[in-house]
């Protein structure tokens, strides 16, 4: 598309080289995510009025 001639074997070598690195980074971010959440304050609408 951009006028660069690259052989398919070169792309395959890049995949073999960089995919394990990308997978490691994704696993790091996946494990660091929180699975739960907290609710500090609750506002409820009662008869049209927001109450804390």
Secondary structure, DSSP 8 states (H G I E B T S, - for coil): --S----HHHHHHHHHHHHHHHHHHHHHHHHHS-S--------EEETTEEE-
